[in-house]
Every structure is written in C-alpha cells, then in structure tokens.
Amino acid sequence: MNLLKALAAVGSMTFLSRILGFVRDLLIARVFGAGIYTDAFFVAFKIPNLLRRLFAEGAFSQAFVPILAEYKNQRGQEETQSLVNHVATLLGLALVVVTLIGIVAAPLIVYISAPGFASDPEKFGLTIDLLRIIFPYILFISLVSLAGGLLNTYGKFTVPAFTPVWLNVAFIVAALAFADDFNPPVKVLAWAVFVGGVLQLMFQIPFLVRIGMLPRFSLNLQDEGVWRILKLMGPAVFGVSIAQISLLINTIFASFLVAGSVSWLYYADRLMEFPTGLLGVALGTILLPSLSKSFADKSDGEYSQLLDWGLRLTFILALPAAAALAVLSVPLITSLFHYGAFTDHDVWMTRQALIAYSLGLLGLILVKVLAPAFYSRQNIKTPVKIAVFTLVATQFMNLVFVFGLDLRHAGLALAIGLGACINAGLLYYHLRKADVYKPQAGWLMFMSKLLLALLAMSAALYFASGADATWLDYSFVHKFGHLSGLVVLGVSVYFLSLWLMGIRLKDFMRRTQI
C-alpha cells in the first residue's frame, strides 16, 4: 500500500466532509447566529460528542485496532470474525445502557456540564430538551467508529473518511428545509444529529459485508481477545477521559462568561478542525494499522521509519496551516460565518479564539501522530500519565489566562493549544527515551527550509489580504473571490519555496503492508 496515496485519499474525503461542515456552520451562523439558542445546542451536542470520543474514537479504538491487526495478521479470518462479533455485541449492549441513562439523567448532565445555564431557566430547559433528542447519537456513532476501525484495518480508508459527510448533509437539509417547522427552530439541529447518526451507520454496512466482517450478535465474555481489549481500555478510558474532562471544564468556564462565548469558541474550533482532521486524523488513521503490523512483526527499523515519515509530513503541512489561520483569521471568519445573525462583534470575538487556537495547532496534530506510536505497541499507560499532567497544566493555564490576564474565551482556546504542545512534547520525549523512535538524518536542514518557506508564505498573505476591517463590508462574491486568491497565493509561494530549496513530493513516497 502506498501510504502517501492512502493519505491523499483519506485527506480528500476528509476535505469534502470539512467543506460540507463549513457549509453547515455557515447556515447555522446565518439562521441562528451566536446567542442563547446556539449556546444551548452546542452544549447539548458536545456532551454525546465527548462520550463518542471516550467510548468509540478514543479508548475503544486505541485498544481495539492493535488487537484486531494482530488477529488479522496472525490468527486468520475465523478467529478474527469471532473477535469482531464478541466485541461488537458487548459494545452495543453497553451503549444501549449508556444512551438510556443519558436520556433520563439529562437535567443532571446539563447542570454538571454547563452550570452557568442554571441561572437562565429558558436556556437550561432548552439544553435538556436538545440533549434528550441528541443522546442516541452516541449509540449510532460508536458503532460507526467500530465499523471504521474494521475497515481501516483492512485498508479501506476512504469509506470511514467519507462517512461524516452524511452528518453534514443531514444538518444542511434540516436547516434549509425544516427549521420553520420546529419551535424553537434550533430543535431541527438536534434531530439532524439523530438522523445523521443513522445515515452514517447504514452507509458503512455494505462495505463491512464486502470484506466479510459484518458483526453478528454473539455474547461471549470468556473470549481472550475481548478481555485483552478491556484490559487495554481501562487505562485508555482514563487517559481519554482526562482530555474530555479538560474540554468539559472549558465549557464550564465558558458558560460563566458573556453570552456567545460558547459559540465563538465553537466557530473557531470548527476552523481548527479543518487542518486537524485533514492532516492529524488522516495521518493517525493510516499510521495506526501500519505501526501495529510493524510491532507485531517485530520490525523495529520499519516502525521508526514510518513514524519519522509521519512527523515530517506533519511539520511540512501543519506549520503553514497554523500560520495561515492566524494571518487570515478575519478573511476566513467573515467569508464563512459573517452573514445574517452573525454580527461584526461575533467576528472579532471569534478571531481572538482562532488566533489563540492557531498557536497550538502543531501540537494538536502532533499528538494525533505520536499517540498511535504508543497504542500500536499496546502501551496506553504512558500516554495516560502524560494526559494527567497535561490536564493539570491546562487548567492552571485556564486560571491564569481567564482570570489572571482577563483573556476570557480566548484564554480558554490558548490553554488548550499550549496544553496540546506540552502533550506532544512529552510523547516525543518518551518515545526517544525508550529508544522506540530514532530520527532519520537531515532534520536540521529540513526544518531550516520549512521555516524559510513559512516566512515567505506568511509575508505574502499578510500584504495581499489587506486591512481586516475591510472584509466586514465585502459582498459574498468578493469575500470568496479574494479568499480563494489568497489560498492559491499561499499554497503557491510555500510549495514553490520548498521546491526551490530541493524538497520534492517523491521524497515522501512510502509503501507498506497492512
């Protein structure tokens, strides 16, 4: 398998999903703006999303994929199918219980996650109603993640990468066609989440049938593989929950700030998710099965080279993305969100959060590349310990930035970004300390060339974008025309600079077996 080709395929599917996600958010911003209703929806949506990352994309996938790769490569189809059946059955039953508890306990969950809402009965009650509609999403999307882990392990990367498109389609159709049928209209977004979860699950089923891995109901708590996964999930749940606790604490902080703070952070985070998903998630997705196979085959040299390849790609793509988000913060926000109920004030507030987030973008993406290096070796304890330290450091920075320096919502974004940098730095340190990763030659010259290209790109974008205030008065066509030109300019200057300094695409071609 050509890893660069696989990365391009996953990245293109993720790109499509992100583009539709921006269309979705543009519609939400235009129709609902940033205020009491969107704050209520974003809090309600965030809660099952946290559980999704905990149960599915977080602890479960970290424990499941390395064991699944081992079974696939060493034990054959029959034993692998049995493992999948037993794991899917147990996961499904657990998720049904969690979903029912979540619906019943919605008032308590909202009070814990956004206590500041309790002083506003209308906002508090609306958030409870939205959460009860949304909560079954955790059941659907966790099963989607199980299917995604299976498909990725079998090299079918594009299917899981395309799957999120269906959630965005559900949002877009709901906002355009059905908002007026609900009271308040924001409830249509909650039902869009529910329907989107169902669509994503249904989409993946035919592909599971095609690889012969459609799970069947079979409860067997004596399965050795199930117990190995559960043992790995123990520390993984703790580690992932730490990261989610950090996000939850940020929501708590934001709920006490002025109305709109939760929404400003959400819109800035959506812009951050574009490069994070396009690069970080895509790289982590294709690296985990390959690293797991290298570890199972005891091929240490291949393992280290794979990781070095991933790190170089991260730097060559994440650094310009971070710089562009900061330099083009207002052009991006105005082009995507500054319509209808989204005011000039919302633009400036979202800009503050986006610039703060951009400072930690490299760390956020590096974590998604470095963490699979531990998961593939079935070592989850080390990332957990690092996550604990990162949580403490992040909350300390929250206190300093929000209350000490009065940075308000931007301080919350800055703390998350810097915390991710600390996390990535510690992951790298422990990989080197354990002699698991040995950097290939040429890093100093490589980084020097990147920094020169980055300076050239940043200068070109800064002078070509013009004054930020002028973007507030541009028409829709003018905004997107100018922004498109800036994107072409930035990409051209950056990669032309790298080409002139001798960095070629062929240098990153790499093949591996999974």
N, C-alpha and C positions, 0 to 999 in steps of 0.2 A: 504494500500500500504506500502510495506517495503521500507523505504527511503534509507537504505544502499544498498539494491538490485537495486533500481532505479538509485542511484548514480553510482554503478558499471556498469550498462547497459549503461548509458549516457557516463560515462568515457571511456568505451571500444570503443564505436562508435567514440568518440572524439579522442581517441588514434589512431584508424585506420585512421581518417582524417588527424591527425598530422603527422603520419608516411608517408602517401602519400604526404603530404605537404613538408616534408623533401626531399622526392624523387624528387618532383617538383623543390625545390630550389637547390638541388644538380645538376640537369640537367641545370637549369638556370645559376648557377655558372660555370659549366663546359663549356657550349656552349657560354655564353655571358660575363662571368667574372664580373668585377666591374669597370665601367667606364661611358662614355658618354651615351651609349645606355641603359644600365640598370638604370642609374640615371633617364633618360627620362621616361622609363617605370614605375619605382617605384613611381615617382611623379604623373604621369598620373593615375596610379592605385589607389594611395592614395586618390585622390580627390573624386571620387564616393564612396570610402570606408568611407570617413568622412561623406558624406551625408547619406549613408546607416545607420551609427550609429546614425545619427541625426533623420532621418525620421522613421527608422524601429526598429533596435535593441535598440535604445536609448529612445527618448522621446515617441515614439508611443507605444512601448511595455510596458513601465513603466505606461502609462496611460490606456492602453487597457486591459491588463491581469487582474488587480484587479477588474475592472468593469465587464469584461467578467465572472470572477469567481463568482461575486455577482449574475449576471443574471442566470448563470448555476445552482447555489445552491438555489436560492430563487424565480426565476420567471418562470422557465420551458423552455422547448425546443422551443416553438413557438416564444416567445419574444426574446430568445437568438439568434435564426436564423435571426430574423428581424434586431437585432442589428448588427450581423455579415454582413448581406447584405448591410446595410446602411454605415457601416464603410468601408468595402472593396471598395464599389463604390466611395466614396469620396476620399479615399486614392489613388485609381487607377487613377482617374482624375487628382488629384494634381501631381502625379508622372509623368504623361504624359507631363504636362506643364513644370515641372522642367527639365525633360530629353531634351525637345526641346530647352529650354533656354540654358541648358548646352552645347549642341552641337553648337549652334550659337555663344555663348559667350566664346568658348574655349580659344581663344587667351588672352582675358582679365583674365580669370580664372587662366591660367598658369602664366601670368605675376604677378598676386597678390600672388599666392601660392609659386612660385619659381622665384622671381625677378632676382636672380643671373644668371639664364639661359639666360636672355635677351642679355647679352654680347656675347653669342655664338649663332649666327643665326641658325646653324645646329641643335644644341641641343634644342633650343627654338621651331623651326618649327616641329621637330620630336615629341616633347612632345605634341604639339597641335594636330597633326595627330593621335597619340595614344589615346589621351583623347576623341576625337570625336568617335573613334571606341568603346571605353570602356564605355562611359557615359550611354548608355541604360541599363547597368548592374544595375544601381540604381533602375530602374523600376522593373526588374525581382527579384532582391534580396530583395527588400522591400516587395513585395508580398509573397516571400518565408518566410520572417520573420512574416508576418501576419498569414500565414498558420502554422508556427511553434508555435506561441502564442496560436492558437486554439488547436493544437494537444497536447501541453504541459498541457493546462488547462484540457484536457480530459484524462490526464495520459499517453499519447502516446509519451513518452520522446525520445525513441530511433530513431524514424523517423526523427525529426528535427536534432538530433545529427549526424545521418548518412549523411544527405543531403549535407554538404560541401564536402563530398568525390567526388561528381561529378565535382566540380570546379577543384579539383586537377587532376582528370582523364583527363579533357579537356586540362589542362596545359601539362601533361606528353605526351599525344598523339600528341599534337601540336608541342612540342619541338623536339620529336623524329622523327616525320614523315613529318612535313610540313615546318620546319624552312627555308629550302633551296628554298622554293617556293616564299618567300617574300623578298622584298628589301626596307629597310634593314631587315634582318631576325628577328629582335626583334618585328616586327609588328605581327608576329604569336602569340605572347603572348597576345596582345590586343584582337585579335579575339578569343583566348582561353577563355578570361574573358567573352566575349559576349556569346559564346556558353555555357560556364559553368553556367551562369545565367539562360539560357533557360532550361538546363537539370535539375537544382535544382528545378525549379518551376514545371516542368512536373512530376518529381518524387513524389511530395507531393500530387498532385491532387487525385489519387486513395484513399489515406488514409483519405482525407477530405470527400470523398464520403462515405467511410466506417463508419465514425462517424456521418454522416448526416449533415455535416456542410460546404458543398461546397458553397462558396458565390455566390449569383446571383445579377445581376445588378438591383439596386433599390436605386434611389437617393431620400433621404428624410431628408432635413435639419432641420426638426422640431422634429426629434427623440430626446427624452430626454437623452438617453444614449450617443448618438453622441455628444451632447453638453457638457455632463459631461466629456467625454473623451477629447474634445477640450479644455475645461477649465483646465483640468489637464495637457494637453500638453503644454499650454502656458508657465508656469514656467519650465516644463520639457525640452522643446526646448531650453530655455535659459540656463538651467543647463548643458545639454548635449553639447550644442554649445560651452560652456566655455571650456570643456575638449577637444573638437575638435579644438578650436582656439589655445589651448596650443600646440597640435600636429602640427597644421599648422605653428605656429610661429617657432617651432623646425625645420620644413622643410625649412622655410625661412632662419634661421640661417645656416643650413647645406648647402644650395645652395650657400652660400658665402665662404664656406670652400673648401679645396682642392678636386679635382675630386675623386669620390669614397666614399666621406663621407656619402652621402645619402644611398649608397649601404651597407656600413659597418654597419650603424645603422639598416638597413632593415634586414640583415642576423642575427645580434644579437637579434633583436626584434623577429624574427621567432623562435629562440631558447627559448626566454622568453615566447612566446605564447603557447608553449607546456604545461608547468605546469599551466599557467594561464587558458588555455582552458580546460585542463584535469580536473582541480580542481575547479578553480574560476567560470568559466562559467557553469560547470556542477552543482555545488552546488547552484548557483544563480537560475539556471533553475528549479531545483526541489523544492527549498525553496519558491519561489515567489507564486505559486498556493496554497501551504500548508499554508503559512503565511497569504495569503489573505483570505482563508477559516476560519482560526482561528480568524482573526479580524472580519470577517462578523458574525461569531457565538459568538462573544464577549467572547472567551475563552482565557483570558489573561495568565493563567498558561501554557497552551499548546503552546501559542505563544512564551513565554520566553524560554521554554524548547527546542523548535525547533531551536531557534536562538543559544542557548548555544551549542546544538549538532553540528550545522554548524560551530561555531567558534572553537570548539575543533578539529574537523576534519581538519579545515584549518591549525591550528598550527601543528598538527601531520604530515601533508603531505607537507605543504608549506615550513617549515623550512629546512627539508633535501633537498628539491628540490633547494632552494636558495644556500645552501652550496655546493651541487654537481655541480651546474652551474659554480660557482666561481672556485672550485678546479679543475674541469675537463674542463675548458673553451677551452684550446688548443686541448685536445683529441677530444672534440665534434666538434669543428670548422674544424679541419683537416679531421676528418672522414667523415663529411657531405659535406664540400664545397671545400676542398683543391685539386682540380683537374682542368686540362685544363687551362683556362684563369685566374683562381683564384690563385694568387701568394702568396709567403711567406709573403710579406708585407701586403697583404689583411688579412692574418691570424692574424698577430699581431695587426692590427688596429681593426679588428672585436672583438678580445679578449678584448681590452680595453673597448669597448662599452658593451660587455656581462658582464664583472665583475661589471661595474658601474650599469647596469640594475639589476643584482642579488641582490644588496643591498636593492632594493626597491620591490623585488618580493612579500614578505609577505604583504606589504601594497597594492600592486596591486590586490592580491587575496582577501584580507580582504574587500576591497571596494565592490567587487562583491558579497560578502556575507552580508555585513552590509547595503548596499544601498537598497536591496529588503525589509529590515525591515521597511523602510520609505515608499517605493512605495506601499507595501501591505496595509498600513494604509491610502493610498491616500494622503500622506503628501509628497509633492515634493518640497515645499518651503525651508525646512531645508537643504536637500542635495544641492539645488541650491546656497544657501548662502555660504555653505561650499565650493562648487566648485569655487565660485568667489574668495574667499580667497586663495584657492589652486592655482588658475591661477596666481594671483599676486605673491604669494610666489615662484612658479615655474619659472616665468620669471625673478624674482630677482636673483634666483639661477643660471639661464642661464647666465645672465650678469656677475655674479661673477665667475662662473666656466669656461666659454668660453673665456671671455676677461680678467678677473682679474687673474685667475690662469692658463690660457692658456691650459685648458684640451681639447679644441677643441670638436670633435664629442662625446668623452667620457663624457664631461661635460654636453652635452645635455641629454644623457642617465641617468646620475646621477641625474640631476634635475627632470626628470620625475619620477624616482623611489622614491626619497625623497619626492616629491610632493604627491605621492600616499600614503606614510606613514602618512603625515600630514592630508590628506583627511580621511584616515581610523581612525586616532586618534580622529579627530573631530566628525565623525559619531558615534563612540563608546561613546564619552563623552555626546553627546546629547541624545542618547538612554538611558544612565544611568540617566542623569539629568531629563528626562521626566518620569522616573520610568517605562519605557516600557520593559527594559531588566534587569533581576535580575540574576546575575551569580549563577550557581549551586555550591554546595560545592565541595572542593577538587582541585581548580585551582592551588594553590601554589605547592602542591605535584606533580600535573600533569605536570606543566611546568618544575619543577626540574628534573623529569625523562626524559622529552624530551631533555633538554639541555645536560644531560649526554650521552644519546644515540647519539645525534648530534655530540658531541665531538669525540666519538668513531668512528663513521662513517667517519668524516672528516679526522681523523688521518689515518685511513686505506686507504682511497682513495689517500691521499697525497703521502704516501710512496709507494703505489702499482702502481701509474701512471707513475713514473719516471720523468726524465727531459723533459720539454715542447719541447725543440728543437729537441729531437729525433723523435717526432711524425711527423715532416716535411718530414722525409725520409722513413717512413714506407710505405709498399705497402698497397693496398686497403684491402686485406685479413687480413694483420697483424693489421691494424688500427681497423677494426670492430671486429676482434677476441679479441684484447686487451681491447677495449672499452666495449664489451659485458661482458667480465670477470669482469671489474671494476663495471659495473652496478649491476651484480649479487652480487659481494662482498659488495657494498654499501648498497643495499637493505637487504642483509642477516645480516650484522653487526647491522644496525639500528633497524630492527624489532626484531632481537634476543635480543638485549639490552633491548628494551621495554618489551618483553615477560618476560625476567628475572626479570624485575622490577615490574611485575604484571599487565601490560596493555594488555588487550585481545581484540580481534576483537568483541566478543559478547557484550562488553561494549558499542558499537556504534550501535547496532541493535535498530531500532526505526520504529514503524508503525504509519501511519496517514491516514486520509481520504481526498480526494480532490473532 
